Amino acid sequence: MLRPIALSLAAALALAGCSDGERQELAVGDCLTISGTGDTVGDVPVVDCDGVHEAEVYAAFDLDSGSYDEDAVIAEVEEACVDRFDAYVGEPYRTSALDVFYTYPLEDAWAEGDRLAVCAVYAPDPDSGEPVAFEGTLADAA
């Protein structure tokens, strides 16, 4: 059964971005603990993938330049995250039980030249949608 594309995360990072202060650079393969974090990338602990974690970065890329339009940024990031999902997980997003969340620069960071968007995959609890802790990688998990 195909599911509609509606990228979400019940935890605090849904549609979160990066703004004031130090910007944590996330990279493909970084594993994250996302429960109870704030709403910016700087608040997300990067942990060892061999240990317990809740999400894994599977794509990091620069967005197209131009003037800041948050709706256009979100649309670009969502499309790119869906397009890159299969190559990392080994199954298309539409048929996977896994879900994604993403980060993108907010307007103030955009004005400073930040264009980095990040996509991360997680395993949602079937009832609550909250991230389920796991060990290891979700790369080629299908």
Secondary structure, 3 states (H helix, E strand, C coil): CCCCCCCCCCCCCCCCEECCCCCCCCCCCCEECCCCCCCEHHHCCEECCCCCECEEEEEEEECCCCCCCHHHHHHHHHHHHHHHHHHHHCCCHHHCCCEEEEEEECHHHHHCCCCEEEEEEECECCCCCCECCECCCCCCCC
